[in-house]
Amino acid sequence: MSKKATIKKVDDSSWLVIDQHRGNVGVLYQNVQGHYEYLSNDIKEDFTTEREVEKFFRAKVFKNEAEDVVTPDKMYIAGFEIPFPSPELVSADHPEFRKDLPLFSKTANSDVLYAAGWYAINFEKGWKHGYCPKATTLFQYGFEGPFKTRDELRFRLKELNKIKRNEIKNTD
């Protein structure tokens, strides 16, 4: 490996390695045993310590000298946090578009829609919480939401389940 390698941190346990001299792109990652592995199209190396990794690449990989890849901390749709890095919003001309529901898909080619935010979902045995649930689940069982925080949702769930228990008691 030449000294012309650029190492970009992807997350806490993986790095992208670009070797300009050889034109290689590889991945360095820490496995579940805590060892490091480097893979490219023609190289596979195993390392047991950070020192071995830095000696191989002739660079300070773990001292924040590596260039970080920028990824947003959180993504939002209509003010509701979602756990997906690059969602596709449902446009107004989509057949399932609803103004009251911030719908999205995980990828551009996906037909599966999700709803941003926290929801109370009316299952047969009681109201349960859902975070960015599938839209089909919401439509099938009925729902309240979206809520911006889990705490808002929990407060409402207590009320909804109390109402449901009283309805069941009154029908007996």
JOVENPE-V33727 format. One record per residue. RES is the residue in one letter. D_LAST is the distance of its C-alpha to the last C-alpha in Angstrom with 2 decimals. Layout:
res=RES d_last=D_LAST
res=RES d_last=D_LAST
This chain:
res=M d_last=75.77
res=S d_last=77.87
res=K d_last=77.61
res=K d_last=76.58
res=A d_last=72.96
res=T d_last=70.36
res=I d_last=67.16
res=K d_last=64.07
res=K d_last=61.03
res=V d_last=57.85
res=D d_last=55.40
res=D d_last=55.60
res=S d_last=56.43
res=S d_last=58.19
res=W d_last=61.35
res=L d_last=63.06
res=V d_last=66.74
res=I d_last=69.26
res=D d_last=72.79
res=Q d_last=75.08
res=H d_last=78.09
res=R d_last=76.57
res=G d_last=74.05
res=N d_last=71.20
res=V d_last=67.65
res=G d_last=65.64
res=V d_last=62.61
res=L d_last=62.71
res=Y d_last=59.46
res=Q d_last=58.33
res=N d_last=56.51
res=V d_last=53.82
res=Q d_last=56.56
res=G d_last=58.09
res=H d_last=61.11
res=Y d_last=62.34
res=E d_last=63.02
res=Y d_last=65.07
res=L d_last=64.78
res=S d_last=66.84
res=N d_last=68.14
res=D d_last=70.95
res=I d_last=70.16
res=K d_last=67.67
res=E d_last=68.25
res=D d_last=66.35
res=F d_last=66.76
res=T d_last=65.55
res=T d_last=66.36
res=E d_last=66.41
res=R d_last=70.17
res=E d_last=70.70
res=V d_last=68.84
res=E d_last=70.93
res=K d_last=74.12
res=F d_last=73.38
res=F d_last=72.68
res=R d_last=75.27
res=A d_last=72.83
res=K d_last=70.60
res=V d_last=67.26
res=F d_last=65.11
res=K d_last=66.83
res=N d_last=65.21
res=E d_last=68.47
res=A d_last=66.67
res=E d_last=65.68
res=D d_last=61.93
res=V d_last=60.18
res=V d_last=58.32
res=T d_last=54.61
res=P d_last=52.27
res=D d_last=50.05
res=K d_last=47.01
res=M d_last=46.25
res=Y d_last=44.30
res=I d_last=43.02
res=A d_last=42.43
res=G d_last=42.33
res=F d_last=39.73
res=E d_last=41.00
res=I d_last=40.90
res=P d_last=41.95
res=F d_last=44.28
res=P d_last=48.03
res=S d_last=48.88
res=P d_last=46.01
res=E d_last=46.60
res=L d_last=45.08
res=V d_last=43.48
res=S d_last=45.81
res=A d_last=45.03
res=D d_last=46.30
res=H d_last=43.83
res=P d_last=41.33
res=E d_last=38.31
res=F d_last=39.69
res=R d_last=37.39
res=K d_last=38.73
res=D d_last=35.57
res=L d_last=35.43
res=P d_last=38.38
res=L d_last=38.67
res=F d_last=41.29
res=S d_last=42.35
res=K d_last=43.96
res=T d_last=47.11
res=A d_last=48.85
res=N d_last=48.44
res=S d_last=44.73
res=D d_last=42.19
res=V d_last=39.26
res=L d_last=38.14
res=Y d_last=36.63
res=A d_last=35.40
res=A d_last=37.18
res=G d_last=35.29
res=W d_last=32.01
res=Y d_last=28.68
res=A d_last=24.95
res=I d_last=23.52
res=N d_last=19.95
res=F d_last=19.26
res=E d_last=16.04
res=K d_last=15.44
res=G d_last=16.51
res=W d_last=19.55
res=K d_last=22.79
res=H d_last=26.38
res=G d_last=29.18
res=Y d_last=32.90
res=C d_last=34.86
res=P d_last=32.36
res=K d_last=33.25
res=A d_last=32.76
res=T d_last=31.17
res=T d_last=28.32
res=L d_last=27.74
res=F d_last=27.88
res=Q d_last=25.64
res=Y d_last=22.65
res=G d_last=23.25
res=F d_last=24.65
res=E d_last=25.89
res=G d_last=29.46
res=P d_last=32.12
res=F d_last=32.57
res=K d_last=36.04
res=T d_last=35.16
res=R d_last=32.64
res=D d_last=32.20
res=E d_last=31.21
res=L d_last=28.62
res=R d_last=27.22
res=F d_last=26.79
res=R d_last=24.88
res=L d_last=22.71
res=K d_last=21.53
res=E d_last=20.51
res=L d_last=18.83
res=N d_last=16.78
res=K d_last=15.78
res=I d_last=14.67
res=K d_last=12.74
res=R d_last=10.94
res=N d_last=10.12
res=E d_last=8.93
res=I d_last=6.54
res=K d_last=5.45
res=N d_last=5.56
res=T d_last=3.83
res=D d_last=0.00
